[in-house]
Amino acid sequence: MNATEIANLALKSLIHEVSLAPKPGLVDPIDNGSHSDMDYFMFLDSCFSLQPGFVIYYETGISHSGTPRQLFDEIRSIGRANEAAMFSVTDHVNTHKGANFIFGVVLAALGNLGTPTLDELSQMIRRMTVGLVKEELESLTVYTTHGERIFEQFGYTGIRGEVENGLPTIMKHALPILSDELIPYQKRLKLALLEIIKFNDDANMLKRGGIEGLNYGKSLADTPYDDLDYHLRMMNYEFIKRNLSPGGSADLLAVAIFLHHYQICV
């Protein structure tokens, strides 16, 4: 696959995630979940705004000849430009900031490695981001961003911890579900989302509901049910009532969808 094909696959994965319904507290074609400042069409615009940067992430990985950490440092500036492109079409609403960050790391790693196994990809991501939590969270004395304040308040490392550990939530929990072709595709996506919510210390859930909100969301994701869609609609009702949204988990689902399809394509 060339860079444009890879970027289009990432774009498709973002669209599959936002188009999935019902979802708890998240934007989809049915409703806006717990979000009053965004809707499905804004998300579609945001998805397409990120695609050119996805090409650059992958091409940067191909051309890079330095260390894995130097590759990570190189794509940070690309990531800021891609984030600016997103904000330009969303009127500065944060639709995909987390997804842009993770896709940047994943696509650059894939470009650098060629056609790695999932284990090789995970190892490369760990090498690219080694020491990130210590440098960008543990060393701080002033906490300004949302992710930094979550670390200060709760000790959770968020998206930085996820990449520094090689995307364990995706690799261990989401991809095995997505790979089960005996289950219809849309059902796999819903099951994978619930599994991610169950294990992910989602910074958006912490921001909106604190530890109680995070644990409440995890408990609902782990509650037995007979009807999957009814359960998701019930979760959506409860999340909206409590202003909860597992946006970080949605980002992880989008990347998991991408890696699932990437494995098939290569």
Backbone bond lengths (Angstrom), bond angles and torsions (degrees), N, CA, C in turn:
res aa  C-N    CA-C-N  psi(-1)  N-CA   C-N-CA  omega(-1)  CA-C   N-CA-C  phi
1 M - - - 1.461 - - 1.528 110.40 -
2 N 1.340 116.68 137.24 1.453 119.69 176.96 1.529 110.31 -88.08
3 A 1.333 115.95 179.29 1.463 120.07 -173.19 1.521 112.23 -63.24
4 T 1.338 117.18 -39.96 1.459 119.88 179.95 1.529 111.27 -66.04
5 E 1.312 116.71 -40.63 1.471 120.22 178.45 1.523 110.86 -64.23
6 I 1.329 116.64 -41.32 1.467 120.79 177.70 1.527 110.13 -62.71
7 A 1.333 116.61 -46.03 1.458 120.64 -179.34 1.522 111.30 -63.80
8 N 1.322 116.96 -39.02 1.467 120.05 178.33 1.520 111.59 -66.66
9 L 1.320 116.64 -33.68 1.457 120.50 176.74 1.534 110.41 -66.83
10 A 1.331 116.53 -39.49 1.465 120.29 175.59 1.525 110.52 -64.62
11 L 1.333 116.16 -41.73 1.465 120.48 176.52 1.526 111.12 -60.29
12 K 1.324 116.62 -45.72 1.464 120.48 178.54 1.527 111.22 -58.99
13 S 1.313 116.36 -38.85 1.464 120.38 -178.74 1.520 111.33 -66.19
14 L 1.329 117.20 -39.69 1.465 120.41 175.49 1.522 111.01 -62.60
15 I 1.327 116.00 -40.45 1.470 119.86 -179.72 1.524 110.82 -68.09
16 H 1.346 116.93 -39.77 1.463 119.43 176.88 1.526 110.62 -60.35
17 E 1.338 116.67 -40.63 1.465 119.43 -178.78 1.516 111.35 -64.21
18 V 1.334 118.33 -50.14 1.463 119.96 -175.78 1.526 111.07 -71.58
19 S 1.335 118.04 -23.90 1.467 121.47 -179.25 1.520 112.74 -83.13
20 L 1.326 116.84 -12.49 1.464 120.76 -179.90 1.521 110.64 -69.09
21 A 1.319 116.99 133.13 1.468 121.69 179.56 1.529 109.58 -153.26
22 P 1.357 115.52 147.16 1.468 127.13 -1.21 1.524 111.38 -79.91
23 K 1.339 114.50 156.89 1.465 121.85 175.70 1.528 108.78 -134.78
24 P 1.327 118.15 152.30 1.470 120.14 -177.22 1.523 113.26 -85.82
25 G 1.327 116.30 114.41 1.456 121.43 173.59 1.510 115.19 74.10
26 L 1.335 117.95 4.09 1.456 122.88 -173.50 1.528 111.28 -112.21
27 V 1.325 115.36 156.95 1.462 120.57 177.22 1.523 110.06 -70.85
28 D 1.318 116.21 133.96 1.466 122.12 173.47 1.532 107.43 -151.11
29 P 1.324 119.61 -179.22 1.471 119.76 -177.88 1.524 114.15 -66.60
30 I 1.332 117.59 -15.91 1.469 120.49 -178.09 1.521 111.71 -85.05
31 D 1.333 116.78 -47.55 1.457 120.10 179.28 1.526 109.75 -153.07
32 N 1.322 115.60 178.54 1.471 121.31 -177.45 1.518 112.83 -96.33
33 G 1.327 117.10 10.60 1.452 119.60 -179.44 1.518 111.11 58.86
34 S 1.315 116.53 -132.21 1.463 122.07 -178.73 1.525 112.65 -91.80
35 H 1.327 117.55 15.79 1.461 121.72 -173.53 1.528 111.39 -110.29
36 S 1.317 116.25 118.22 1.466 121.14 176.47 1.521 112.41 -92.33
37 D 1.344 116.98 -11.06 1.462 120.66 -173.72 1.525 113.28 -105.94
38 M 1.328 118.30 7.24 1.468 120.58 -178.42 1.516 109.72 -151.42
39 D 1.343 115.10 159.21 1.461 120.24 176.97 1.526 109.67 -145.08
40 Y 1.329 115.60 -178.87 1.460 121.74 -175.33 1.526 111.93 -58.97
41 F 1.326 117.58 -41.82 1.459 120.20 -176.21 1.526 111.26 -70.54
42 M 1.329 117.41 -34.89 1.460 119.87 173.60 1.519 110.40 -61.84
43 F 1.330 116.28 -40.48 1.457 119.84 178.75 1.532 111.48 -63.24
44 L 1.320 116.80 -40.10 1.462 119.15 177.81 1.523 110.63 -62.66
45 D 1.334 117.55 -44.18 1.460 120.56 176.92 1.527 110.66 -59.53
46 S 1.331 115.76 -41.59 1.460 120.69 179.48 1.527 111.29 -63.05
47 C 1.322 116.70 -43.35 1.465 120.84 179.04 1.527 110.91 -55.76
48 F 1.323 116.66 -49.81 1.462 120.64 -176.49 1.522 111.77 -68.83
49 S 1.320 117.70 -30.03 1.469 120.19 179.40 1.522 112.02 -65.76
50 L 1.325 117.47 -26.10 1.461 121.98 -176.73 1.529 113.01 -83.80
51 Q 1.321 118.02 -19.56 1.465 120.83 -172.08 1.527 113.99 -58.31
52 P 1.348 120.60 -44.55 1.469 118.50 179.20 1.526 113.09 -59.51
53 G 1.327 116.84 -38.40 1.461 119.92 177.20 1.514 112.56 -66.60
54 F 1.319 116.86 -32.29 1.464 120.42 176.72 1.530 110.49 -60.80
55 V 1.319 116.40 -40.19 1.476 120.21 176.21 1.524 110.21 -59.07
56 I 1.338 116.20 -44.46 1.468 120.70 -177.06 1.526 111.13 -67.41
57 Y 1.333 117.59 -39.81 1.474 119.34 176.34 1.527 110.67 -55.00
58 Y 1.321 115.45 -49.92 1.468 120.05 -175.81 1.527 110.54 -65.80
59 E 1.323 117.50 -44.62 1.469 120.81 -179.77 1.519 111.32 -65.12
60 T 1.326 117.07 -34.34 1.464 120.71 176.75 1.521 110.35 -63.70
61 G 1.324 116.70 -40.97 1.461 120.35 176.54 1.518 111.97 -61.92
62 I 1.328 116.91 -40.20 1.472 120.92 -179.97 1.526 110.79 -63.10
63 S 1.333 116.93 -44.78 1.465 120.75 -173.56 1.525 114.05 -83.10
64 H 1.317 117.23 -13.10 1.464 120.63 -174.57 1.529 111.26 -70.53
65 S 1.339 115.57 136.11 1.472 120.24 179.90 1.521 112.65 -124.40
66 G 1.336 117.33 5.26 1.453 120.24 -179.69 1.516 112.47 -93.32
67 T 1.317 116.10 -153.95 1.460 121.60 -178.24 1.533 109.99 -80.22
68 P 1.332 117.11 161.94 1.465 119.30 175.41 1.534 112.89 -56.62
69 R 1.324 117.36 -40.87 1.472 119.18 -179.56 1.522 111.14 -66.89
70 Q 1.320 117.37 -35.85 1.466 120.01 175.86 1.530 110.99 -64.42
71 L 1.327 117.31 -34.37 1.460 120.66 176.33 1.523 109.86 -64.09
72 F 1.312 117.15 -43.43 1.465 120.64 177.66 1.520 110.71 -60.12
73 D 1.328 116.69 -45.56 1.463 120.28 179.57 1.527 110.95 -62.16
74 E 1.328 116.53 -35.39 1.462 121.09 -178.64 1.525 111.46 -66.81
75 I 1.322 116.85 -38.17 1.472 118.30 -176.48 1.528 112.56 -82.96
76 R 1.315 118.72 -8.83 1.468 119.08 178.78 1.527 111.11 -61.43
77 S 1.335 117.99 -43.06 1.462 120.38 179.66 1.528 110.93 -67.64
78 I 1.330 116.24 -36.45 1.465 120.66 175.40 1.520 109.43 -62.59
79 G 1.315 115.61 -41.28 1.459 120.73 179.51 1.516 112.60 -62.04
80 R 1.335 116.85 -40.01 1.466 119.79 178.70 1.529 111.05 -65.25
81 A 1.338 116.45 -38.61 1.467 119.84 177.81 1.525 110.82 -66.97
82 N 1.331 116.70 -39.34 1.462 119.65 179.31 1.528 111.07 -68.67
83 E 1.317 116.15 -36.49 1.459 120.62 175.59 1.523 110.88 -62.81
84 A 1.327 116.70 -40.21 1.461 120.98 177.69 1.534 110.82 -63.15
85 A 1.338 116.48 -37.97 1.468 120.18 176.85 1.527 110.52 -63.08
86 M 1.320 116.21 -39.62 1.466 120.71 176.61 1.525 110.87 -62.59
87 F 1.329 117.09 -49.58 1.459 120.57 -177.81 1.526 111.78 -63.14
88 S 1.330 116.88 -27.80 1.465 119.76 -178.62 1.523 112.11 -68.45
89 V 1.327 118.15 -25.98 1.473 120.61 -179.78 1.527 112.35 -101.19
90 T 1.323 117.78 -9.29 1.467 120.91 -179.41 1.527 112.70 -109.01
91 D 1.326 116.87 7.61 1.458 121.17 -176.65 1.522 110.45 57.15
92 H 1.348 114.03 42.28 1.471 123.42 175.52 1.534 113.98 69.12
93 V 1.321 117.24 20.95 1.462 121.42 172.59 1.526 108.31 -88.59
94 N 1.337 116.44 135.21 1.464 121.22 -177.58 1.523 110.35 -82.91
95 T 1.318 116.12 96.65 1.457 121.82 178.19 1.529 112.18 -93.39
96 H 1.344 117.10 -42.09 1.471 120.58 -170.17 1.536 113.28 -137.94
97 K 1.316 117.89 29.29 1.463 118.89 -178.15 1.525 111.52 -59.62
98 G 1.321 116.86 -45.48 1.462 120.32 179.71 1.508 112.32 -67.03
99 A 1.326 116.86 -42.57 1.463 120.67 179.29 1.521 110.94 -62.99
100 N 1.329 116.77 -40.41 1.463 120.43 178.02 1.526 110.92 -59.58
101 F 1.329 116.46 -41.88 1.465 120.82 179.86 1.532 110.85 -63.50
102 I 1.324 117.03 -49.42 1.472 119.27 -176.90 1.516 111.06 -67.98
103 F 1.323 117.99 -42.59 1.461 119.69 178.34 1.520 111.09 -61.97
104 G 1.323 117.32 -36.01 1.462 119.44 177.14 1.515 112.11 -57.97
105 V 1.325 115.50 -46.47 1.468 120.47 -179.94 1.527 110.43 -66.20
106 V 1.318 117.08 -47.07 1.463 121.73 -176.69 1.529 111.56 -64.35
107 L 1.324 116.93 -46.50 1.460 120.14 -176.54 1.528 111.73 -68.82
108 A 1.323 116.92 -39.19 1.461 119.54 176.74 1.530 110.90 -64.24
109 A 1.329 116.42 -40.79 1.468 120.28 178.41 1.524 111.01 -64.04
110 L 1.332 116.50 -43.03 1.463 119.96 179.00 1.527 111.25 -63.13
111 G 1.322 116.29 -42.89 1.453 119.38 178.86 1.515 112.50 -61.71
112 N 1.312 116.61 -37.93 1.460 121.23 -178.65 1.517 112.33 -73.12
113 L 1.331 116.29 -34.91 1.466 120.40 -175.05 1.526 113.39 -88.84
114 G 1.319 117.79 -25.63 1.466 119.70 -175.81 1.511 110.68 97.33
115 T 1.313 117.06 -105.08 1.475 121.88 177.96 1.532 108.88 -126.67
116 P 1.324 117.16 75.29 1.464 120.47 -176.06 1.517 112.37 -78.49
117 T 1.318 115.50 161.86 1.453 120.43 165.99 1.525 108.16 -73.38
118 L 1.317 116.77 166.46 1.456 119.97 177.83 1.523 111.26 -61.51
119 D 1.322 116.74 -37.18 1.465 119.72 178.62 1.520 110.79 -66.35
120 E 1.315 117.58 -40.77 1.469 120.64 177.72 1.525 110.73 -65.44
121 L 1.326 116.43 -39.47 1.460 120.03 177.83 1.524 110.75 -63.52
122 S 1.327 116.73 -45.39 1.456 120.93 179.44 1.524 110.97 -60.23
123 Q 1.323 117.03 -42.76 1.466 120.80 178.75 1.526 111.21 -63.38
124 M 1.331 116.85 -40.54 1.462 120.57 179.66 1.524 110.93 -64.85
125 I 1.314 117.05 -41.80 1.461 120.82 178.43 1.524 110.51 -62.50
126 R 1.318 116.64 -39.29 1.473 119.79 176.53 1.524 110.72 -63.26
127 R 1.338 117.18 -41.23 1.472 120.08 179.64 1.530 111.14 -67.40
128 M 1.321 116.49 -36.25 1.468 120.02 179.72 1.530 111.94 -66.20
129 T 1.303 117.26 -32.17 1.469 120.70 -170.54 1.524 113.21 -115.46
130 V 1.323 118.02 14.05 1.462 120.73 -177.74 1.531 110.01 -58.01
131 G 1.312 116.06 132.94 1.459 121.46 178.57 1.516 115.09 81.16
132 L 1.345 117.44 4.25 1.461 120.88 -174.65 1.527 111.86 -63.96
133 V 1.319 117.00 -44.36 1.465 120.40 -179.10 1.530 110.73 -62.39
134 K 1.316 116.61 -43.42 1.463 120.01 -179.95 1.520 110.99 -64.20
135 E 1.339 116.35 -43.46 1.462 120.54 -176.49 1.524 112.89 -70.89
136 E 1.349 116.94 -39.81 1.456 119.75 -169.76 1.526 113.92 -105.47
137 L 1.329 117.64 -7.66 1.464 119.69 178.96 1.530 111.68 -127.88
138 E 1.320 116.68 -56.30 1.465 119.92 -174.08 1.522 112.90 -65.84
139 S 1.329 117.55 -26.73 1.467 121.00 -176.86 1.524 113.24 -86.20
140 L 1.335 117.54 -4.92 1.465 120.44 -174.26 1.526 112.71 -75.02
141 T 1.305 114.84 148.52 1.466 121.45 169.58 1.521 110.69 -115.98
142 V 1.332 117.00 -19.74 1.468 122.97 175.71 1.524 107.36 -124.32
143 Y 1.322 116.46 130.75 1.463 121.90 -175.61 1.531 108.69 -113.09
144 T 1.332 116.92 117.15 1.463 120.68 -173.41 1.529 113.41 -116.07
145 T 1.325 118.27 -44.20 1.464 119.78 -177.48 1.526 110.55 -80.17
146 H 1.336 114.57 166.43 1.465 120.16 179.00 1.524 111.14 -58.47
147 G 1.333 116.84 -47.30 1.461 120.53 -179.50 1.514 112.48 -61.80
148 E 1.323 116.63 -38.03 1.463 120.89 178.95 1.525 111.24 -67.63
149 R 1.319 116.49 -40.43 1.475 119.40 -179.92 1.524 111.64 -68.82
150 I 1.326 116.62 -34.61 1.463 119.80 176.09 1.525 110.21 -63.20
151 F 1.325 115.95 -40.18 1.474 119.59 177.09 1.528 110.38 -64.89
152 E 1.337 117.00 -43.68 1.461 120.94 -179.61 1.526 111.21 -62.08
153 Q 1.336 116.72 -43.38 1.460 120.91 -175.68 1.527 113.25 -77.32
154 F 1.338 116.30 -42.79 1.453 119.99 -168.51 1.529 114.61 -120.54
155 G 1.329 117.37 -11.40 1.456 120.12 -178.86 1.511 114.09 78.68
156 Y 1.339 117.54 11.26 1.460 120.76 -179.82 1.527 110.29 -87.30
157 T 1.318 116.15 136.24 1.462 120.72 -173.27 1.521 113.21 -91.72
158 G 1.311 117.95 -7.26 1.455 121.83 171.67 1.518 114.35 59.39
159 I 1.318 114.80 -141.91 1.451 121.59 -174.52 1.526 111.87 -65.99
160 R 1.337 116.65 -31.15 1.464 119.94 177.89 1.525 110.56 -64.65
161 G 1.320 116.28 -43.69 1.463 119.85 178.03 1.514 111.82 -65.25
162 E 1.328 117.06 -36.83 1.469 120.91 179.43 1.523 111.31 -61.88
163 V 1.336 116.86 -46.91 1.472 117.99 -179.52 1.524 111.60 -72.19
164 E 1.331 117.33 -37.23 1.468 118.74 -179.00 1.526 111.42 -65.44
165 N 1.313 116.82 -23.79 1.465 120.89 176.73 1.526 112.79 -95.95
166 G 1.331 117.29 8.98 1.458 120.50 173.94 1.514 115.08 81.20
167 L 1.336 117.52 27.14 1.475 123.77 179.06 1.536 112.81 60.78
168 P 1.322 118.06 54.55 1.471 120.03 -177.11 1.517 113.89 -64.65
169 T 1.333 117.77 -33.85 1.464 119.25 -179.00 1.521 110.64 -63.86
170 I 1.325 116.07 -38.52 1.462 120.75 177.77 1.522 110.55 -72.51
171 M 1.308 116.61 -50.46 1.468 121.48 -172.24 1.531 112.32 -67.34
172 K 1.327 116.42 -42.08 1.465 120.38 -173.12 1.522 113.73 -90.60
173 H 1.323 116.99 -29.43 1.458 119.21 -170.39 1.528 114.14 -113.75
174 A 1.332 118.11 -40.84 1.468 119.57 -175.45 1.518 113.05 -86.17
175 L 1.321 117.17 -48.22 1.467 119.68 -173.33 1.526 113.93 -63.10
176 P 1.322 120.26 -38.23 1.475 117.81 176.49 1.527 113.13 -58.44
177 I 1.322 117.55 -35.70 1.463 121.13 177.92 1.524 110.13 -70.79
178 L 1.326 116.55 -45.73 1.463 120.31 -178.68 1.522 112.38 -64.05
179 S 1.318 117.15 -24.00 1.468 121.22 -177.83 1.529 113.14 -83.43
180 D 1.326 118.04 -8.50 1.459 121.58 -177.25 1.525 109.99 -82.56
181 E 1.322 116.60 92.16 1.460 121.23 -174.34 1.522 113.34 -74.39
182 L 1.317 118.36 -2.83 1.462 120.66 173.49 1.528 111.76 -75.10
183 I 1.333 115.89 -15.55 1.456 121.79 179.29 1.529 108.50 -101.07
184 P 1.344 118.85 135.88 1.468 120.33 177.14 1.528 111.53 -55.07
185 Y 1.334 115.12 146.70 1.463 120.94 -170.59 1.524 112.95 -56.27
186 Q 1.330 118.36 -50.67 1.462 119.50 -177.13 1.527 111.79 -63.23
187 K 1.316 116.73 -35.29 1.455 119.58 177.57 1.526 110.39 -66.16
188 R 1.328 116.69 -38.44 1.469 119.65 176.42 1.524 111.22 -59.24
189 L 1.336 116.66 -41.99 1.462 120.06 179.96 1.530 110.77 -62.54
190 K 1.316 116.99 -41.72 1.468 120.95 -179.30 1.527 110.85 -67.50
191 L 1.328 116.15 -42.54 1.467 119.75 178.21 1.520 111.29 -64.74
192 A 1.331 116.01 -39.73 1.468 119.77 179.01 1.523 110.63 -65.23
193 L 1.331 117.22 -39.38 1.464 119.73 177.77 1.517 111.01 -61.84
194 L 1.320 117.55 -45.45 1.460 120.20 177.93 1.531 111.08 -60.18
195 E 1.325 116.31 -40.89 1.466 119.96 179.90 1.524 110.89 -64.65
196 I 1.325 116.88 -39.89 1.461 120.27 177.92 1.526 110.44 -64.76
197 I 1.332 116.93 -46.95 1.469 120.34 179.20 1.526 110.59 -57.76
198 K 1.323 115.85 -38.33 1.470 120.76 -177.74 1.527 112.01 -63.62
199 F 1.329 117.42 -33.95 1.468 120.24 -174.04 1.524 114.35 -108.42
200 N 1.320 117.99 -13.33 1.459 120.52 -173.94 1.530 111.28 -90.38
201 D 1.332 115.67 129.10 1.468 120.80 172.67 1.532 107.45 -82.39
202 D 1.318 114.97 77.15 1.456 123.29 -169.02 1.526 111.19 -69.24
203 A 1.338 115.64 121.15 1.464 120.35 -177.79 1.524 112.08 -65.03
204 N 1.325 117.25 -31.53 1.465 119.55 178.21 1.524 111.70 -68.62
205 M 1.326 115.82 -37.34 1.456 119.39 176.09 1.531 110.53 -66.02
206 L 1.323 116.78 -40.01 1.459 120.73 178.39 1.519 111.31 -65.62
207 K 1.323 116.26 -40.83 1.467 120.27 -179.76 1.522 111.18 -62.28
208 R 1.325 115.98 -41.58 1.462 120.63 -173.76 1.533 112.91 -86.40
209 G 1.339 116.93 -31.80 1.456 118.11 -173.10 1.509 116.03 -131.80
210 G 1.338 117.00 4.32 1.455 119.50 -178.25 1.520 111.68 64.92
211 I 1.335 115.43 -166.66 1.469 120.63 179.84 1.530 110.59 -59.87
212 E 1.324 116.13 -38.21 1.464 119.75 -178.42 1.530 110.44 -63.33
213 G 1.310 116.56 -44.07 1.457 120.20 179.83 1.513 112.06 -65.45
214 L 1.341 116.59 -41.83 1.465 120.72 178.15 1.523 110.49 -60.98
215 N 1.319 116.87 -48.97 1.464 120.30 -178.42 1.527 112.06 -67.12
216 Y 1.330 116.77 -34.12 1.461 120.22 176.79 1.521 110.15 -63.45
217 G 1.320 117.29 -45.17 1.455 120.72 178.28 1.511 112.27 -62.58
218 K 1.319 116.47 -42.24 1.468 120.24 178.09 1.528 110.87 -62.74
219 S 1.327 116.36 -39.61 1.465 119.10 -178.20 1.528 110.94 -66.91
220 L 1.332 118.10 -38.67 1.463 120.42 177.88 1.525 110.91 -67.25
221 A 1.328 116.80 -37.90 1.465 119.82 178.67 1.521 111.48 -65.21
222 D 1.328 116.34 -23.76 1.467 121.63 -176.98 1.531 112.00 -102.45
223 T 1.339 117.87 6.31 1.463 122.23 -178.54 1.525 110.63 -81.30
224 P 1.325 119.43 130.76 1.474 120.61 177.42 1.518 111.92 -60.47
225 Y 1.326 116.08 148.86 1.462 121.03 -178.73 1.525 109.14 -148.97
226 D 1.322 115.68 159.62 1.462 121.61 175.05 1.526 111.80 -100.06
227 D 1.330 116.33 -35.45 1.461 122.64 -176.31 1.527 108.04 -119.54
228 L 1.337 117.51 111.44 1.464 121.61 -174.01 1.528 111.84 -61.38
229 D 1.331 117.33 -48.80 1.459 119.13 -177.68 1.529 112.14 -65.65
230 Y 1.321 116.71 -38.19 1.466 119.41 176.46 1.528 110.05 -61.98
231 H 1.327 116.09 -41.64 1.473 120.53 179.45 1.524 110.63 -62.34
232 L 1.337 117.32 -42.89 1.457 120.89 179.48 1.531 111.04 -66.47
233 R 1.328 117.07 -38.32 1.474 119.47 176.81 1.521 110.71 -65.84
234 M 1.323 116.77 -39.36 1.467 120.36 176.57 1.524 110.27 -62.63
235 M 1.323 116.78 -44.53 1.465 120.31 177.37 1.521 110.64 -60.62
236 N 1.324 116.39 -42.14 1.466 120.19 179.59 1.529 110.41 -59.88
237 Y 1.322 116.81 -44.25 1.465 121.00 178.56 1.530 110.82 -60.06
238 E 1.327 116.60 -45.57 1.465 120.59 -178.06 1.528 111.42 -69.73
239 F 1.330 116.46 -38.22 1.466 119.40 179.66 1.527 110.34 -66.67
240 I 1.329 116.97 -43.56 1.462 120.13 179.02 1.523 110.37 -61.77
241 K 1.322 116.38 -42.38 1.469 120.89 179.62 1.529 111.28 -59.37
242 R 1.332 116.15 -34.18 1.468 121.40 -177.80 1.529 112.49 -101.02
243 N 1.336 117.49 4.64 1.470 123.10 -178.84 1.526 112.25 58.66
244 L 1.333 116.73 39.59 1.459 122.06 179.04 1.520 110.34 -99.99
245 S 1.329 115.69 144.33 1.463 120.38 176.82 1.526 109.91 -149.52
246 P 1.338 118.06 119.38 1.465 120.94 179.24 1.527 111.49 -84.92
247 G 1.333 116.03 60.78 1.460 120.38 -176.76 1.514 113.56 -62.92
248 G 1.330 116.78 -36.38 1.469 119.42 177.07 1.514 111.70 -64.67
249 S 1.310 117.18 -36.35 1.462 121.29 177.87 1.525 110.75 -67.90
250 A 1.335 117.06 -35.75 1.466 120.60 176.26 1.528 110.61 -63.41
251 D 1.336 116.99 -39.74 1.467 120.65 176.56 1.526 110.70 -61.08
252 L 1.320 116.29 -44.04 1.465 120.16 179.97 1.519 110.85 -65.37
253 L 1.331 117.05 -36.92 1.462 119.70 177.44 1.527 110.32 -62.72
254 A 1.325 118.12 -42.96 1.459 121.14 179.91 1.524 111.29 -60.00
255 V 1.321 116.88 -42.48 1.471 119.91 178.70 1.521 110.37 -68.99
256 A 1.320 117.53 -37.50 1.467 120.61 176.88 1.529 110.65 -62.82
257 I 1.331 117.28 -42.17 1.461 121.12 177.02 1.526 109.92 -59.68
258 F 1.324 116.28 -43.44 1.464 120.63 178.78 1.527 111.25 -59.92
259 L 1.323 117.02 -48.99 1.470 119.83 -177.67 1.522 111.34 -65.98
260 H 1.327 116.96 -34.18 1.458 119.82 176.30 1.531 110.81 -61.41
261 H 1.323 117.07 -48.45 1.466 120.23 -178.60 1.524 111.09 -72.19
262 Y 1.321 116.59 -33.06 1.469 120.42 178.03 1.528 110.17 -60.56
263 Q 1.332 116.26 -44.58 1.470 119.52 177.88 1.523 111.66 -57.04
264 I 1.320 116.64 -39.95 1.455 121.15 -179.32 1.529 111.28 -67.92
265 C 1.348 115.17 -41.28 1.460 119.70 -174.47 1.521 113.09 -71.79
266 V 1.334 116.80 -32.22 1.474 118.49 -177.03 1.534 111.05 -98.91
